[in-house]
Amino acid sequence: MKEISYAVMDPTGNITILVTTAVPEEAQPALAARLLAAEPAGEQVGFLSPGGDGADLSLRMAGGEFCGNAAMSAAAWWCTERGIAEGSVRVRVSGASAPVAVEAKARPEGGFACAVDMPRPMAVGETELPLDGRTYRLPLVRFDGICHLILPGGTDRAFAERAARAWCAQLSAPALGLMLLDEDAETMLPLVYVPGGDTLYWERSCASGTAAAGAYLAWKTGASAQAELAQPGGKLRVSVSPVGRICLRGTVKLAHVGVVSL
């Protein structure tokens, strides 16, 4: 019987379980489900391994999707393990074609302030999707490992949950986020569906969804954009430069560590 170590990280309330012991990919889905049951606050599970080829470490999400909050969590964990108060960490993340750079700086009150250069979208535009006999025209932001649809902030939750699974299949997306965005109030409620693990969560914050919202705002105005979006777990800040660089800023802290037997 093998002992598996993990760290529970809190990136703006989007509780992320990082497995720090090497686990074969075929065993990861079952272990992820077990950890999510053991850690009720957990919303997602990622598996860490050595980096190589220019990356400090690698992160594979249980569903194979890309996750910016998990990338920041991995960087914060890496710095914590090495006693580093400030540094740049290159993380190879599932769903991204190249490593992402995460700047991490220890905060006086604990945890890290992180900034990550998010992968640029493959495409930003609008699409039409049917559901319940109606067709909805919605902004769509496609990243390499996840797609995001931008919905009005007052969208009914039950409708969104039903739509997430249906539209993920229609878009053939590796994962799908529905970002309920209120531009005037600067608030966002994220719902993420990952078909690889058949998980559907109202997340307390969503990094890639925040990046998608920023990319959408820049596309809509044809200019640079920045926003600080209040989500259930706290605020995430996104800025999009005139050349399309997307920078996301948030905070990460280590909640606790644990061990399970495999």
Buried (B, 14 or more C-beta within 10 A) or exposed (E): EEEBEBBBBBBBBBBBBBBBBEBEEEEBBEBBBBBBEEBEEBBBBBBBBEBEEEBBBBBBBBBBBBBBBBBBBBBBBBBBEEEBEEBEBBBBBBBBEEBBBBBBBBEEEEBBBBBBBBBBBEEBEEBEBEEEEEEBEBBBBBBBBBBBBBBEBEBEEEEBBEBBBBBBEBBEBBBBBBBBBBBEEEBBBBBBBBBBBEBBBBBBBBBBBBBBBBBBBBBEEEEBBEBEBBBBBBBBBBBBEEEEEBBBBBBBBBBEEBEBEB
